[in-house]
Amino acid sequence: AAAHTHVAHRPKDAAAGLNYGIDKVLLHYIVEAQDPVQRTVELDLGPERARQQDPTGVLRTLKLRHDFDLTKIQPMAQLGAVVEYWLEVVDANNVSGPGRVSSDRYKLKVVSKVEKTEELMSRLSDHLGELDAMTLDQEKLEQRLGALVLEKQQPEQN
């Protein structure tokens, strides 16, 4: 599970397209162990509907970015809690009933700012170590190439 502070916003990108048009997008979440009840929030598609409607007035495709504000979920996720979340898109099929499609499920762990800072610093240290190793490898390659160039420049002795 990815670690996030309890005041973090978890951006979630979504793209969808359905034959009957998109009726709604639902964000489902569960605060595991603390309150294992599935909760659902319907995302506001108003701006997207206004911007992307086709001439028939149906929202056919959607590319949406939503900030999952962890401070506003109920119950508020406490430090150490794991929040599982996923998106569900419901189409506007009024003939045979709405179709539904769900995203993969994701998990995040709520951590303190200190824990998140430590995690980020550890990852930064790992990346810097990788850069150091690549720099050493590059220097070795340059030395070998230089030696080969010098070897080729020396006249052959018979």
C-alpha positions, 0 to 999 in steps of 0.5 A: 500500500502506498503511504500518505499522510492523513491530510494528503490528497490522493489524485486519481486519474480516470478515463472511460468511454461507454456505448450508452454514454456515461451516467455517473462515476462513483468512488468507493472506499473502505477504511480497513480494520477501523470501519470495514464498511464500503462507502461511496461518493459520486463524483461531480461530472458537471464541468466535464458534461458541459465541456465534452458533450456531443450534439446528442447531449450524451457524455461519451468519453471522460478523462477526469482527475479527482483529488481524493481528499482523505480529510473528508472521508467518514470516518476519518482515517486514523494514522496507520489505517489502510484505505482501499479505493476504486472507481466505478463508471455507470453508463446511461443504458435505460433499455436493458439497465445500466452497465457498470465497469470498475477500476482496479482496487488500490490501497494506501496507508495513512502515515504521519508527516514524519513517516512520509518524510522518512520514506521519501528520504529513503527513496531519495537516498536509494536513487542517489546511490543508483546515480553514484553507481551509474556515474562510476560505471560511466567513468570506467567506460570512459577509461576503457574507451580512452585506453582503446583510442590510445592503443589504436593511435600508437603505430604498429611496431614490427 
